[in-house]
Amino acid sequence: MQEFIQVMTTVDKKEQAQAIAAALVEKRLAGCVQVIGPVSSTYRWKGKMETAEEWLCLIKTRRDLYKDLESAIHEVHPYEVPEILAIPVLEGSQSYLEWLEGELGKIVDKRFSRG
């Protein structure tokens, strides 16, 4: 069985979260992205305590797609240091995981590709 992960990231506008979701699904780096929010985040940034309203993206993908997915998030993410965290999927509905696998792109070994 493939190793699946759930990746999360947050942004400060719903439209940004939806743009990230669309880009990842379009590139077949994610089978599904759920946008949840707003959520309240409290953190320390540049020495000051901050609280912000954010939108959370929960991204379903395979572990072997992580590096490409992370790069794609960085391309469109507005934050200087975006939260990008991956959590392993330990178990899941077989039918859902089969569907997810069918929606994700194939990894091409770049050592052997021409171009």
Residue, then its C-alpha position, 0 to 999 in steps of 0.5 A: m500500500q502507498e504511504f499517504i499523508q495529510v499536509m496542512t497549511t494556513v493563510d489569512k484569506k479564504e480566497q488564498a486558501q481556495a487558490i492553493a486548493a485549486a492549484l494542488v488538485e489541478k497539478r494532481l499533487a492533492g486528491c482533495v483539499q479541505v478549506i476550514g475556517p476561519v480559525s484563530s491562531t496565536y503565535r510568536w512572530k519576530g519577538k511579538m505575540e500575535t493572534a490572527e484569523e486564518w484559513l486552514c487547508l487540509i491536503k490529502t496526498r502521497r508521501d512521495l509527492y511531498k517535495d513537489l507539493e511543498s514547492a507548489i505551496h511555496e509558489v503561491h503562499p503569501y507568508e514569509v514562513p508558511e506553516i507546512l506540516a505533514i502527518p502520516v495517515l496510519e489507517g483509512s477506508q480502503s475505498y477512499l484510499e483507492w480513490l485518492e490514489g487514482e486522483l494523484g499524479k505519478i512520480v517520474d524519476k527525473r534521473f531518466s527523463r529527457g528534457 
